[in-house]
Amino acid sequence: MNVSLPPMGWNSWNTFGGNISDQLIVETARAMKEQGYLDKGYNYIVIDDTWSLHERDEEGRLVPDPAKFPRGMKALSDDVHALGFRFGMYSCAGVQTCGGYPSSFDHEFVDAQTFADWGVDYLKYDFCNFPRSANGKNRYAMMSMALKATGRPILFAACNWGSDEPWQWMKSIGAHMYRSTGDIQDNFKSFSDIARSQLDHFSMSGPYCFNDMDMLTVGMFGKGNVALGKACTVAEYETQFALWCMLGAPLMLGGDVRSMDDACRALLQNDKLLRINQDRECRPPMPVYRGRVLNTEYDPETGSWWREYPDSGLTLFRHLSDGEFAVAYFNFAPKSGEIPFIFADAGLPYMSGVGLRFTDALTGEDLGVQRDYCNFTVESHGCRVFLARLEKI
Ligand code: GLA
């Protein structure tokens, strides 16, 4: 197991919730392979909550629900492996999972062994129904150790929703990724708030332990388990995916890959965005602009041509390997507006005699060499993302 880059894959929860089955997992794995996701690096297939019966067996082991998983987990895991994927499952540090199924509190070592016996390569470990008198950090440390004690390499995906500042300690207890926020929903406010809440924590995310901002909702368009509102636009999904890529967060798909909209599939497989996410240096971006979006429309309320939306503009600048950079402009405001980037904020003043050649990550367009500053008018809830290289002027 090599977790030196942000893990990538698919998880059942966002779209399917409790509606999971052997058939769904096999169909998903096949679709991921046939439609090119596996080749792009999405190699974990993860079954989330609600997979088990409500009672353990006589030996105290978890039992897959035979109505959903009639072949049991080992046969399914073998099929997933045969298709070229790694197999992920779910449990919880509390006394019951969030869905009310048996969970691993005081069963850590037997459950870890059960997962290892089933050929599990990834364990998502949730935090519902956790006893108040118990110690969360210690219980995550315990499951981390229980997984290691099996002798099977298993990626430990801790999911305590940001409790006790996990960016401070999850790496030290052996977790490979940790959920840093509450659950994502398929709407713009939910996912943009999640990303903005984590901007200052990504300096502590990196090889072997990544800040996990939750599964993506790209392509759900308002349908499925975490879709509570109206459908997002493709531009909003571009913003979601660009945020996850710029920050270097794990990319766990949450949509139905069997019927993914073409534009969303192209987005999730965009080579330039994936190159940014998977850059081997795993550096966090610098927020070179965090402030108002300027709207150039005349606003009769204020009698002004410049209306401000505080904290709605964000420009991220990221150092990549091999002399490359990534730049992304985000507009969280309800209107289109201009987002600035003064190159001196990234350490590149006018007197350097050096500019940045911008290539649009979404369209591939070469915008030529920019010098000193480069502002963009960005549509409401949209983004512009570029790869950039230094060039003498
Ligand atoms: C919690 C987690 C979700 C999902 C559900 C399952 O809410 O944060 O990602 O796993 O539990 O019940």
Residues whose N, C-alpha, C, O or C-beta is under 5 A from the ligand:
A	BS01	GLA	W13 D48 D49 C98 G99 D183
